[in-house]
């Protein structure tokens, strides 16, 4: 039993030192968006993150829409908000917004409720064929809300063609979320509690109880 516990602790220590990237290409993970109302609010198929958008102070509201070059785009318009929540207890440490298709025309800055935006990538896709911009956010939270800038800032219309006052947009074809595993709490449960109190077997699976919450061996919260 001590040997098993040692293996478990070693595994959890290895997990806590790493972060996982979760990539969501809307064409692949959300093909049936038209059947959901509102289609702009959803939980990712893996159950890790919840997306909630709102028209807020904007003129147009968030929506999915097809793009001839980039496929399915998650379209957010000026002054719209997008809330991203981690549902399994892992802290979100980075988010990359991949802007494709028509999204490069009026791309605005995003204003986060916490953390900070980095220097955007203004370039082309990996094939060097189509324009593909990226916005980067870093922070440390389980719940983050972004507000789309009121006016175009990085898009072609304002940055290259000199059009001023154009309403901003953020149209992603893909979002990549980096989340830290919540392993330290699980390790603390193993090291700081007795074996009887720390370990729980449920449906043949090993879980760790800590402060009334249950974690799997990857250190992620479970219901």
Buried (B, 14 or more C-beta within 10 A) or exposed (E): EEEEBEEBBEBBEEBBEEBBEBEBBBBEBBEEBEEEEBBBBBEBEEEBBBBBBBBBEBEBBBBBEEBEBBBBBBBBBBBBBBBBBBBBBBBBBBBBBBBBBBBBBBBBBBEBEEBEBEEBBBEEBEEEEEBBBBBBBBBEBBEBBBBBBBBBBBBBBBBEEEBEEBBBBBBBBBBBBBBBBBBBBBBBBBEEBEEEEBBEEEEEEEBBBBEEBBBBBBBBBBE
